[in-house]
Every structure is written in structure tokens, then in C-alpha cells.
């Protein structure tokens, strides 16, 4: 049996490239597509300064994730890959690392947004943080 590979997906070109890499390099893998719904993207309530999002926003995010999963899974139509889907809520770095820890993942393959210089320092890098914190090997695809 092949590896269990986690591929975090966010709709970016880099995430698509990461999946294409997995399809080429791990022809019999069990692939888990993970989409993280980040409540911080929904806005903050002025009173509590905590993430506040409506059920309607969350359902929209889940529907968008399912469309993204369908689009990516279509790329694997001619492969032997087994594809699972997972949606979780939280900060992407934490969710990706915890998913790998809790779900017998052998490897993470993720895209890099290629940030450099001041942008990388100010915004941080999800891929870089996952590499540092992951309990399993991480491949970053540019």
C-alpha cells in the first residue's frame, strides 16, 4: 500500500501544483485534500475582538471547498490515487500540523506562495511554519 499524503488546498495555483506533484510522484497514494476555513477571514466583531462569522458565511466556505475538491479530484481521473476530503476550521498552520499528527499521515505536500523579503517577514509563511512544526516530512512545491 502507498503512502498517506496530506495536501492542504486553498484554491491557489501553488496548491494545484502540489497536487499535481503528488499525482506524479506517489502514483498509488491515499491523498487527503485538506481545506482550512480560517475564521479570521470572516472579520472581527468590534465588541469582543474575536473572530465572528455567520453560519451562512461558513456554509458558503464549505460549499466553495467542495467545489475546489471536485476540481482537484478531476485532475486525478487517470491515476490510481485514492482521494479523501477534509474540511476543518482554525488557523491553517495549527490545523495542518494537528491533522497530520492525528490522522496517520506519512507526508505533507503543499504549495508555497513564494513570498520573500519584507512580505514574508510581515505575513509569515504557512509552508515555512508547517515545515518547522510538522511531525512528518514536508515537501514544498513552488
Phi, psi and omega in degrees: 000146182280185181285159170258112187246128178265127178236101176291133182234139181227008180091356182281160175299325180295323178294321176297318179297322178298317179295318178300322177299314179299317181298326180280320189267335184234072190295341180238027184283157166265116185255132174250116174274122181244124174246128181257122174272115183262110182300336179298335180284348180274346182108173181239146175281139184295324185287311189264343185057030176244152178305134180223120179219151183276158176299324179297317178298315181298316179297323176297320178295319179295318179296319178296322178296318179297321176297318178298316178300315180299317180298314181289318180299328179297332178293341184258014185302327183262020183242174176264011182294142169260128185242124172250161181232142177216137174237132178222163182244135176148194177284128186308316182301309183297315183296316181298312181295316180295323178298316179298319180294320189269352190230030175051045177278136179270331183201150173249133173235121183220158179278156175249139177277358173067025178291148177214169175061221185297321180301317180295319181294316183286318185266341184076177180225119178299315181299316181297317180293322178295318178303316182291327189256347187293140176277354182231164178301145180235130173250126179254122182258125180276000000 
